[in-house]
Amino acid sequence: MDLSSAEARRLALSSLGFGAKRPLRAGAAHVRATAARLSAIQIDSVNVLARAHYLPTFSRYGPYPMGALDELVHASRELFEYWGHAACFLPVDLYPLMRWRMENQRAASEDVSRKEKAFIEAVYAEVCERGPMSAGELSMGGKSTGPWWGWSDGKRALELLFGQGRVAVAGRRNFARLYDIPERVFPEAVLRAGVVAAPDAKKALILRAARAMGIGTAKDIAQYFHVDGWWDRQAVNGRRAPANTGLLFEELVDDGRLVRVRVEGWKQPGFAVAGLTIPRSTHARAIVSPFDPVLWERKWTRAVFDFDYQIEIYVPGPKRIYGYYVLPFLWGDRFAARVDLKADRRTATMIVQAAYVERGFDGREVAVPLAEELRSMARWLSLDSFAVQPKGNLATPLKRALA
């Protein structure tokens, strides 16, 4: 099968859920639909605008109650927290498909010292007795060792147990994870589900990723859930076991579940799910989180959309090109602009710290639909006004459009 670059873009956007007609009022059903379509919603703590995991549903369906996502994760347990692409909320039917990852983490931890192992078991015993609990509530947790992710010994032990699947995330308090044993977190039917052999689990995850992305090379698709070896660490001389994902793709093609695709301008062959439908047109209009799957893999985003993006949160201020928390704007089937946004909750103001139109677009034309999306986002976040800073080649047209 041959695809033009435009067809590849449309396939990717429709697969990721962009361009669909928005409901008059979005709710829990649309959060479910987002989670089912993407199979992973990345979690991030940065709250300069809104926490990243709340944004994918908004980008696809517009304003919805954020509590609907919390309800699906922490009350009805339809989603659970684990390592997907990164830290993610995953549909609970993926739990058996993640067991190989948990087993690998257990195997990779076998070479810790006797003293470390005793400490980890003591932490596990305390969670069994007292959970759900945060790392700070451990009686033996110790102090954090520095800024950012300077974890305490107790936090490191809990995260190790979490990676192994011996503890699970039962909830969050002030965004801190609350750990408990899986038997008190997951429905019994989930825990009773048989372990899926690693090759079969990886193939199932590859299919999920291919459905979500629409089109990608084997490497692109494998990186969606990192079935390419990133999580295949084995305690064998400190080295990582080879993933051999190419064979899995070949088997999926032979089974008729994936098809090879030649995409205009791509050096490597692409893959897509069998029976794909390419829309004749795509009319997306969305402000996109830096942690949305459409931006997870920069090389894939560049190949499909001819769009270069890097989140600059961790770049020193003087070296940033576009800003601190920059969200791209999808319009039609292309990225047309990017805006550096901040929610000033004290004054109920959305601050546009910088705004840039992409090459090939007219800023006056882009400013109007972007302003409409920003107004929708502001209402969703209970922000009453805008402050547009003069930085960027789209700042002036956008300020006029918002006035």
C-alpha positions as CSV (number, residue, x, y, z in Angstrom):
1,M,0.0,0.0,0.0
2,D,1.2,3.5,-0.9
3,L,0.2,6.7,1.0
4,S,0.9,10.3,0.2
5,S,2.2,12.5,3.0
6,A,-1.2,14.2,3.2
7,E,-3.0,10.8,3.6
8,A,-0.5,9.8,6.3
9,R,-1.3,13.0,8.2
10,R,-5.1,12.5,7.9
11,L,-4.8,8.9,9.0
12,A,-2.7,9.8,12.0
13,L,-5.0,12.6,13.1
14,S,-8.2,10.6,12.8
15,S,-6.6,7.6,14.6
16,L,-5.6,9.9,17.4
17,G,-9.1,11.2,17.7
18,F,-8.6,14.7,16.2
19,G,-11.2,16.3,14.0
20,A,-14.3,14.5,15.3
21,K,-17.5,16.5,15.9
22,R,-17.5,17.8,19.4
23,P,-20.5,17.2,21.7
24,L,-22.5,20.0,23.2
25,R,-21.4,18.8,26.7
26,A,-18.5,16.4,27.2
27,G,-18.3,14.1,30.2
28,A,-17.1,10.7,31.5
29,A,-18.1,8.9,28.2
30,H,-15.6,11.1,26.3
31,V,-12.8,10.5,28.8
32,R,-13.5,6.8,28.3
33,A,-13.4,7.2,24.6
34,T,-10.1,9.1,24.8
35,A,-8.5,6.4,27.0
36,A,-9.8,3.6,24.7
37,R,-8.6,5.3,21.6
38,L,-5.1,6.2,22.9
39,S,-4.7,3.3,25.3
40,A,-2.5,5.6,27.4
41,I,-2.9,9.0,28.9
42,Q,0.4,10.4,30.1
43,I,0.6,11.9,33.7
44,D,2.7,14.9,34.5
45,S,2.9,17.1,37.6
46,V,3.5,20.5,35.9
47,N,0.5,22.6,36.7
48,V,1.5,25.9,35.1
49,L,-1.7,25.6,32.9
50,A,-3.4,22.3,33.8
51,R,-1.9,19.0,34.6
52,A,-1.1,17.2,31.3
53,H,-3.4,14.2,31.8
54,Y,-6.5,16.4,31.8
55,L,-5.7,18.0,28.4
56,P,-6.0,15.1,25.8
57,T,-9.8,14.8,26.4
58,F,-10.2,18.6,26.2
59,S,-8.1,18.7,23.0
60,R,-10.5,16.2,21.3
61,Y,-13.9,17.0,22.9
62,G,-13.7,20.4,24.4
63,P,-14.6,21.4,28.0
64,Y,-15.5,18.5,30.4
65,P,-15.4,18.1,34.2
66,M,-11.8,17.1,35.1
67,G,-13.2,15.1,38.0
68,A,-14.5,12.6,35.4
69,L,-11.0,11.4,34.8
70,D,-10.3,11.2,38.5
71,E,-13.4,9.1,39.0
72,L,-12.5,6.6,36.3
73,V,-9.0,6.1,37.8
74,H,-9.6,6.2,41.6
75,A,-13.3,5.3,42.1
76,S,-14.6,3.0,39.3
77,R,-11.0,1.7,38.6
78,E,-11.6,1.6,34.8
79,L,-8.1,3.1,34.4
80,F,-5.0,2.3,36.4
81,E,-1.6,3.9,36.8
82,Y,1.5,2.3,35.5
83,W,4.4,2.7,33.2
84,G,3.0,2.8,29.6
85,H,4.8,5.3,27.4
86,A,5.9,7.0,30.6
87,A,3.8,7.3,33.8
88,C,0.3,6.8,32.4
89,F,-3.3,6.1,33.1
90,L,-4.1,2.9,31.2
91,P,-7.4,1.1,30.5
92,V,-7.6,-1.7,33.1
93,D,-7.8,-4.4,30.4
94,L,-4.1,-3.6,29.8
95,Y,-3.1,-4.9,33.2
96,P,-2.4,-8.5,32.1
97,L,-0.4,-7.1,29.1
98,M,1.9,-5.3,31.6
99,R,2.7,-8.3,33.7
100,W,5.7,-9.2,31.6
101,R,7.1,-5.7,32.4
102,M,6.5,-6.2,36.1
103,E,8.2,-9.6,35.9
104,N,11.2,-8.1,34.1
105,Q,11.5,-5.4,36.8
106,R,11.5,-8.2,39.5
107,A,14.2,-10.1,37.6
108,A,16.3,-6.9,37.2
109,S,16.2,-6.3,40.9
110,E,17.5,-9.7,42.0
111,D,21.1,-8.5,42.3
112,V,20.5,-5.8,45.0
113,S,22.4,-6.3,48.2
114,R,21.0,-8.3,51.1
115,K,20.6,-5.1,53.2
116,E,18.7,-3.3,50.4
117,K,16.5,-6.4,49.9
118,A,15.7,-6.4,53.6
119,F,14.8,-2.7,53.5
120,I,12.5,-3.2,50.5
121,E,10.7,-6.1,52.1
122,A,10.2,-4.0,55.3
123,V,8.7,-1.2,53.2
124,Y,6.4,-3.8,51.5
125,A,5.3,-5.2,54.8
126,E,4.4,-1.7,56.1
127,V,2.3,-1.0,53.0
128,C,0.6,-4.4,53.5
129,E,-0.2,-3.3,57.1
130,R,-1.0,0.4,56.7
131,G,-1.7,1.1,53.1
132,P,-2.8,3.1,51.2
133,M,0.0,5.5,52.1
134,S,2.4,8.0,50.6
135,A,6.2,7.8,50.7
136,G,6.2,10.5,53.3
137,E,4.1,8.4,55.7
138,L,6.6,5.5,55.8
139,S,8.0,5.1,59.3
140,M,11.4,4.3,57.8
141,G,11.3,6.3,54.6
142,G,14.1,8.8,55.3
143,K,14.5,12.2,53.9
144,S,14.6,13.4,50.3
145,T,18.1,13.9,49.0
146,G,17.7,17.0,46.7
147,P,15.4,19.0,44.5
148,W,13.2,17.7,41.7
149,W,13.3,13.9,41.9
150,G,15.7,13.7,44.9
151,W,13.9,10.7,46.3
152,S,14.2,9.4,49.8
153,D,15.2,5.7,50.4
154,G,11.6,4.9,51.1
155,K,10.3,6.5,47.9
156,R,12.9,4.6,45.9
157,A,11.8,1.3,47.5
158,L,8.1,2.1,46.8
159,E,8.8,2.9,43.2
160,L,10.8,-0.3,42.8
161,L,7.9,-2.3,44.3
162,F,5.5,-0.3,42.0
163,G,7.5,-1.2,38.9
164,Q,7.4,-4.9,40.0
165,G,3.7,-4.8,40.4
166,R,3.9,-5.7,44.1
167,V,2.3,-2.5,45.1
168,A,-0.1,-0.3,43.0
169,V,-1.2,3.3,43.1
170,A,-4.4,3.5,45.0
171,G,-4.9,7.2,44.6
172,R,-3.2,10.6,45.0
173,R,-3.1,13.2,47.7
174,N,-1.8,16.6,46.6
175,F,-0.6,14.8,43.6
176,A,1.6,12.4,45.6
177,R,1.1,8.7,44.9
178,L,-0.7,6.6,47.5
179,Y,0.6,3.1,47.5
180,D,-1.2,-0.1,48.4
181,I,-1.1,-3.8,47.6
182,P,-2.8,-4.7,44.3
183,E,-5.4,-6.9,46.1
184,R,-6.9,-3.7,47.6
185,V,-6.7,-1.7,44.4
186,F,-7.8,-3.8,41.5
187,P,-11.0,-5.8,41.0
188,E,-10.6,-9.5,41.6
189,A,-11.3,-10.3,38.0
190,V,-8.3,-8.2,36.9
191,L,-6.0,-9.9,39.3
192,R,-7.3,-13.4,38.3
193,A,-6.6,-12.7,34.6
194,G,-3.9,-15.0,33.4
195,V,-0.4,-13.8,32.7
196,V,0.1,-13.1,29.0
197,A,3.4,-14.4,27.6
198,A,5.8,-11.5,26.8
199,P,5.8,-12.0,23.0
200,D,2.0,-12.1,22.9
201,A,1.7,-9.1,25.3
202,K,4.1,-7.1,23.2
203,K,2.2,-7.9,20.0
204,A,-1.1,-6.8,21.6
205,L,0.6,-3.6,22.7
206,I,2.0,-3.0,19.2
207,L,-1.5,-3.4,17.8
208,R,-2.9,-0.9,20.3
209,A,-0.1,1.6,19.5
210,A,-0.6,1.1,15.7
211,R,-4.4,1.8,16.1
212,A,-3.7,4.9,18.1
213,M,-1.0,6.3,15.8
214,G,-2.5,5.3,12.5
215,I,0.8,5.0,10.8
216,G,4.5,4.7,11.8
217,T,7.7,2.8,11.3
218,A,8.3,-0.3,13.4
219,K,10.5,1.8,15.7
220,D,7.9,4.6,16.0
221,I,5.1,2.1,16.9
222,A,7.3,0.1,19.3
223,Q,8.2,3.2,21.2
224,Y,4.6,4.1,22.0
225,F,4.6,1.5,24.8
226,H,8.4,1.0,24.8
227,V,8.2,-2.6,23.8
228,D,11.5,-2.0,21.9
229,G,13.7,-3.0,24.9
230,W,13.6,0.1,27.1
231,W,11.7,-2.0,29.7
232,D,13.4,-5.3,28.9
233,R,16.2,-4.7,31.4
234,Q,17.6,-8.0,32.7
235,A,20.1,-8.5,35.5
236,V,22.6,-10.1,33.1
237,N,26.0,-8.3,33.6
238,G,24.0,-5.1,33.9
239,R,23.0,-5.2,30.2
240,R,19.6,-5.0,28.5
241,A,18.2,-8.0,26.7
242,P,17.7,-7.5,23.0
243,A,14.0,-6.8,22.2
244,N,13.8,-8.4,18.7
245,T,10.6,-6.4,17.9
246,G,11.2,-6.7,14.2
247,L,10.2,-10.4,14.4
248,L,7.0,-9.4,16.2
249,F,6.0,-7.0,13.4
250,E,6.7,-9.7,10.8
251,E,4.4,-12.1,12.7
252,L,1.7,-9.5,12.9
253,V,1.9,-8.9,9.2
254,D,1.9,-12.7,8.5
255,D,-1.2,-13.0,10.7
256,G,-3.0,-10.3,8.7
257,R,-3.3,-7.9,11.6
258,L,-0.8,-5.3,10.3
259,V,0.0,-4.2,6.8
260,R,3.2,-2.7,5.4
261,V,2.8,0.8,4.0
262,R,5.0,2.9,1.8
263,V,4.7,6.6,2.8
264,E,5.8,9.4,0.5
265,G,9.2,10.8,1.7
266,W,9.9,8.0,4.2
267,K,13.1,6.0,4.0
268,Q,11.8,3.2,6.2
269,P,8.6,1.2,5.6
270,G,5.5,2.1,7.6
271,F,3.0,-0.2,9.3
272,A,-0.7,0.2,9.9
273,V,-3.5,-1.9,11.2
274,A,-5.3,-4.0,8.6
275,G,-8.5,-2.6,7.1
276,L,-7.6,1.0,7.8
277,T,-9.8,3.8,6.5
278,I,-8.2,7.1,5.4
279,P,-10.5,10.1,5.7
280,R,-10.8,12.3,2.7
281,S,-10.3,15.4,4.8
282,T,-9.6,16.3,8.4
283,H,-10.7,19.5,10.1
284,A,-8.9,19.4,13.4
285,R,-8.8,22.4,15.7
286,A,-7.1,21.7,18.9
287,I,-4.6,23.2,21.4
288,V,-2.4,20.2,22.2
289,S,-0.6,19.3,25.4
290,P,3.2,18.8,25.2
291,F,2.5,15.3,26.6
292,D,-0.1,14.3,24.0
293,P,0.7,11.1,22.1
294,V,0.8,13.2,18.9
295,L,4.0,14.7,20.3
296,W,5.5,11.7,22.1
297,E,8.1,10.8,19.5
298,R,9.7,13.9,17.9
299,K,11.0,12.0,14.9
300,W,7.5,10.6,14.1
301,T,5.9,14.0,14.6
302,R,8.4,15.5,12.2
303,A,8.0,12.7,9.6
304,V,4.2,12.9,9.6
305,F,3.5,16.6,10.1
306,D,6.8,18.3,9.1
307,F,6.7,19.9,12.5
308,D,9.7,20.2,15.0
309,Y,8.8,20.3,18.6
310,Q,10.7,20.1,21.9
311,I,9.3,20.8,25.3
312,E,11.6,23.4,26.9
313,I,10.6,23.1,30.5
314,Y,14.0,21.7,31.4
315,V,15.9,24.0,29.1
316,P,17.6,27.0,30.9
317,G,15.5,30.1,30.4
318,P,18.0,32.1,28.2
319,K,18.3,29.1,25.8
320,R,14.6,28.6,25.2
321,I,13.4,29.3,21.7
322,Y,9.6,29.4,22.2
323,G,9.0,29.4,25.9
324,Y,8.4,27.4,29.1
325,Y,5.1,25.5,28.5
326,V,4.4,25.7,24.8
327,L,1.3,24.1,23.3
328,P,1.1,23.6,19.6
329,F,-2.2,24.5,17.8
330,L,-3.6,22.0,15.2
331,W,-5.7,23.5,12.5
332,G,-7.0,21.5,9.6
333,D,-4.4,18.7,9.2
334,R,-1.3,20.7,10.1
335,F,0.3,22.4,13.1
336,A,-0.3,26.1,12.4
337,A,1.0,27.8,15.6
338,R,2.3,27.4,19.1
339,V,1.6,29.4,22.3
340,D,3.4,29.6,25.6
341,L,0.5,29.6,28.2
342,K,0.2,30.1,31.9
343,A,-2.9,30.2,34.1
344,D,-2.6,32.9,36.8
345,R,-5.2,31.5,39.1
346,R,-4.9,34.4,41.6
347,T,-6.2,36.9,39.0
348,A,-8.2,34.4,37.0
349,T,-6.1,35.3,33.9
350,M,-4.8,33.2,31.0
351,I,-1.4,34.7,30.1
352,V,-0.2,34.1,26.6
353,Q,3.6,34.6,27.2
354,A,4.5,34.1,23.6
355,A,2.7,33.2,20.3
356,Y,4.2,32.0,17.0
357,V,2.6,31.2,13.7
358,E,4.3,28.4,11.7
359,R,6.0,28.9,8.4
360,G,3.5,28.9,5.5
361,F,0.5,30.2,7.5
362,D,-1.1,33.6,7.6
363,G,-1.0,34.9,11.2
364,R,-4.2,36.9,10.8
365,E,-6.1,33.8,9.6
366,V,-4.7,31.5,12.3
367,A,-5.3,34.0,15.1
368,V,-9.1,33.7,14.8
369,P,-9.6,29.9,15.4
370,L,-6.8,29.9,17.9
371,A,-8.5,32.7,19.9
372,E,-11.7,30.6,19.9
373,E,-9.9,27.6,21.3
374,L,-8.2,29.8,23.9
375,R,-11.5,31.2,25.0
376,S,-12.9,27.7,25.3
377,M,-9.9,26.6,27.3
378,A,-10.1,29.7,29.6
379,R,-13.8,29.0,30.4
380,W,-12.9,25.4,31.1
381,L,-10.1,26.5,33.5
382,S,-12.4,29.2,35.1
383,L,-10.2,32.0,33.8
384,D,-12.0,35.3,33.1
385,S,-9.5,37.3,31.1
386,F,-6.4,37.3,28.9
387,A,-3.0,38.9,29.0
388,V,-1.1,38.6,25.7
389,Q,2.6,39.4,26.0
390,P,4.3,40.9,22.9
391,K,6.7,38.0,22.3
392,G,6.4,36.1,19.0
393,N,5.2,36.8,15.4
394,L,1.6,35.9,16.2
395,A,1.3,38.0,19.4
396,T,-0.3,41.1,17.8
397,P,-2.9,39.3,15.6
398,L,-3.8,37.0,18.5
399,K,-4.2,40.0,20.9
400,R,-6.6,41.6,18.4
401,A,-8.5,38.4,17.9
402,L,-9.0,38.0,21.7
403,A,-9.9,41.6,22.3
